[in-house]
Amino acid sequence: MRFTDNDKECKVYIVGAGPGKLDLLTKRAEKIIEQADVILYDELIGEIKEFIEKNKADAILVDVGKRSGKHKKSQEEINQLILDYAKKGYKVVRLKGGDPFIFGRGGEEVEFLAEHGVKFEVVPGITSAIAVPTKAAIPLTHRKFDPALVFITGREAKERINWRALAELNATIVILMGVGKLKENCKKLIENGKTPETPVAIIEKGFSKEERVIVGNLENISEIAKNKNVKPPAIIVIGEVVKLREKLKDFLCFMD
Ligand SMILES: C[S@@+](CC[C@H](N)C(=O)[O-])C[C@H]1O[C@@H](n2cnc3c(N)ncnc32)[C@H](O)[C@@H]1O
């Protein structure tokens, strides 16, 4: 299906692929993918990659995935590619891991499109920040524990996190892209008043066959992670809720 320049319909769809399981892709995302002429997809889309390779062989599939430090394409190149395909009249899907607006640079992509007068739709996805801990039997909120939930990036472009405020907040902290700076960030939380015994879980490669859950506390988790050779992608959960995993993990089922 193609649109012309005169079409009023959206040309670009910024689509959240969810945490990588096909049946956690939204119905809307699936419908839009089915109609796409071009799909520019990220690395962290799990089973959805096989799905598009199998079912969208007729579309132009572009792997623009990038991993920490090893960029396949810069954000500027990706923006330009989306624009170029849209200008050609293609129905373009930009398929992103999790939710496009949760540390996914979807915000920058839609800004760029708006600046170039291109209409877009954003399809929310289930973010790994929530889904991955859930799958690991960690409820991110629980009335017995912290009354707030904070999502942060472990890799800030500029140092703007107020670690003192964060440490004092009584919040469960979820860190994305946090493996590289795990040691530094745990140290900052302790230095700013968080108890060293605060439980921490790292969930590596959530929803994949290689999924691992590593548990410790603020003081020892970086050493444990180093010994176990933990690698990205991983979600880090800091807070008392992590303790619940021990009670729940043997009873939590996940149907494949
Ligand atoms: C650039 S962010 C994108 C987040 C994405 N927009 C989302 O909503 O899930 C990439 C980070 O998400 C987390 N992540 C994504 N998929 C994951 C998975 N399957 N298992 C563990 N962490 C994951 C990791 O922290 C990774 O470094």
The ligand as an SDF file (V2000), in Angstrom:
LIG
                    3D

 27 29  0  0  0  0  0  0  0  0999 V2000
   17.6820    2.3880   24.0570 C   0  0  0  0  0  0  0  0  0  0  0  0
   16.8180    1.6460   25.3850 S   0  0  0  0  0  0  0  0  0  0  0  0
   15.2870    1.3560   24.6040 C   0  0  0  0  0  0  0  0  0  0  0  0
   14.1660    1.0320   25.5520 C   0  0  0  0  0  0  0  0  0  0  0  0
   12.8750    0.7280   24.8360 C   0  0  0  0  0  0  0  0  0  0  0  0
   12.3810    1.8660   24.1480 N   0  0  0  0  0  0  0  0  0  0  0  0
   11.8020    0.1780   25.7770 C   0  0  0  0  0  0  0  0  0  0  0  0
   10.7880    0.8490   25.9860 O   0  0  0  0  0  0  0  0  0  0  0  0
   11.9730   -0.9390   26.2610 O   0  0  0  0  0  0  0  0  0  0  0  0
   17.5790    0.0700   25.4340 C   0  0  0  0  0  0  0  0  0  0  0  0
   17.5910   -0.4980   26.8150 C   0  0  0  0  0  0  0  0  0  0  0  0
   16.3540   -1.1040   27.1080 O   0  0  0  0  0  0  0  0  0  0  0  0
   16.5560   -2.2010   27.9570 C   0  0  0  0  0  0  0  0  0  0  0  0
   16.0670   -3.4150   27.2810 N   0  0  0  0  0  0  0  0  0  0  0  0
   15.4320   -3.4630   26.1090 C   0  0  0  0  0  0  0  0  0  0  0  0
   15.0810   -4.7330   25.8110 N   0  0  0  0  0  0  0  0  0  0  0  0
   15.4950   -5.4900   26.8320 C   0  0  0  0  0  0  0  0  0  0  0  0
   15.4340   -6.8740   27.1220 C   0  0  0  0  0  0  0  0  0  0  0  0
   14.8510   -7.7360   26.2910 N   0  0  0  0  0  0  0  0  0  0  0  0
   15.9740   -7.3240   28.2710 N   0  0  0  0  0  0  0  0  0  0  0  0
   16.5540   -6.4790   29.1320 C   0  0  0  0  0  0  0  0  0  0  0  0
   16.6550   -5.1590   28.9130 N   0  0  0  0  0  0  0  0  0  0  0  0
   16.1280   -4.6640   27.7780 C   0  0  0  0  0  0  0  0  0  0  0  0
   18.0290   -2.2710   28.2560 C   0  0  0  0  0  0  0  0  0  0  0  0
   18.2740   -1.5170   29.4160 O   0  0  0  0  0  0  0  0  0  0  0  0
   18.5950   -1.6040   27.0370 C   0  0  0  0  0  0  0  0  0  0  0  0
   19.8900   -1.1110   27.2780 O   0  0  0  0  0  0  0  0  0  0  0  0
  1  2  1  0
  2  3  1  0
  2 10  1  0
  3  4  1  0
  4  5  1  0
  5  6  1  0
  5  7  1  0
  7  8  2  0
  7  9  1  0
 10 11  1  0
 11 12  1  0
 11 26  1  0
 12 13  1  0
 13 14  1  0
 13 24  1  0
 14 15  1  0
 14 23  1  0
 15 16  2  0
 16 17  1  0
 17 18  1  0
 17 23  2  0
 18 19  1  0
 18 20  2  0
 20 21  1  0
 21 22  2  0
 22 23  1  0
 24 25  1  0
 24 26  1  0
 26 27  1  0
M  CHG  2   2   1   9  -1
M  END
$$$$
